[in-house]
Amino acid sequence: MTVIDSLVPEYGGNLHNLSGYAERVRINLSDIRDCFSLEALLGGQEVIFNLAGQTSHLDSMKDPQTDLAINFTAQLSLLQLCRRVNPGARIVFASTR
C-alpha cells in the first residue's frame, strides 16, 4: 500500500498518524496538485482512496485560488491521470464537505 500526502501541518499532515504502519505502507511525500509525481505513483494500483482536500471554510475565503487548486483542479487532474495511466483503477472519493 502507498500513502501519498503532502503532510501540510495546517491541513492535519503528521507522520504520527501513520505510526505503527511503517512495515505495511510506503509513504510518498507529494501533493495532489503535482501531476508529475502522481503519474508515476498511480500505475498498477487497483483501488485509490482519494482523501485529499482542503476542508477549511475560512481558508477557502482567505485564499480561494488554493482552495480551487486543491478541491477542483487537482481532483480533475487525478481523474484524467487515472484515465490515461490506470483506467481500471477504482477510485473511492471521500469528499471534503
Secondary structure, 3 states (H helix, E strand, C coil): CEEEECCCHHHCCCHHHHCCCCCCCEEEECCCCCHHHHHHHHCCCCEEEECCCCCCHHHHHHCHHHHHHHHHHHHHHHHHHHHHHCCCCEEEECCCC
